[in-house]
Amino acid sequence: MKRWQWIAISLLTVASLVVEFNIEHGDHWWSSIPAFYILFGFAGCTAIIFFSKTLGKLFLQREEDYYDVE
């Protein structure tokens, strides 16, 4: 990734933390956990990546000589 992309991601993360600590969310139990939505989003994206890599290896990936088998 380019440097400006890392800066943009960092600024968005800091802005999200500032908003989270300054705005009342709701009455859910997870609203009281600091940075819950950031951590939940990161865990969800990580799970999607590992799940899709596993599915790709199981169903899509073929051996190198797949078309050369005689």
C-alpha positions, 0 to 999 in steps of 0.5 A: 500500500502507498503511504497516503493510504496508510495515513488515510486508514490511520486517520479514519481509525483515530476519528472512529475512536474519537467519535466512539468515546464522545457519542452515546451509542445505545443500551446494548452490552457491547456498547460499553466495550472500548473500541468494540466496533473497530475490533469487531470489524477487524475480526470479521474481515480477518475471518472472511479472508481466512474463510475465502482462502480455505474455500479457494484451496479446497474448491478452486485450486488445481494441481500444476499439471491439471491440463497435462494429464493424459 
